Amino acid sequence: MNRAEKDAAILRKRLSQQRTQGPTKALSPGLWREE
C-alpha cells in the first residue's frame, strides 16, 4: 500500500470513528500513528 492509499484509509477510519467516539478522540493525532 502506498502513502496516498494509507492516508486515505486513515482518513476514512477517522471519519467513521468520529461518529461513534466524538471529535476529540477521533481527531487526536497520536491514535493514528500507532497503526
N, C-alpha and C positions, 0 to 999 in steps of 0.2 A: 504493500500500500504506500503510495507516495504522500508527500507532505500535504498537498491540497486535499486529497481524499481523507486523510486523517483529520485535518482541521474541520472539514465539512461534517464528518461523523461526530466530532466533539461538539460542534455547534448544534446539531440535531439532538444529541443526547442532552445537552444543556437546556434546550428549549423544552424537551419533554419532562426533565427533572424539575424545571421551574414551575410547571403547572401543579405538581404534587407536593413539592417541598418548600416552595416560596422563593422569592427572588434573591434573598441574601445568600442562602446556601447554594443555589443554582449558579450564581454569578461569582462565587468565590474561586479565584484562580487556582489556589492550591489543590483543590479537588481534582482538577483536570490534568494536572501534571503527574499524577500517580499512575495513570493508565499505561 
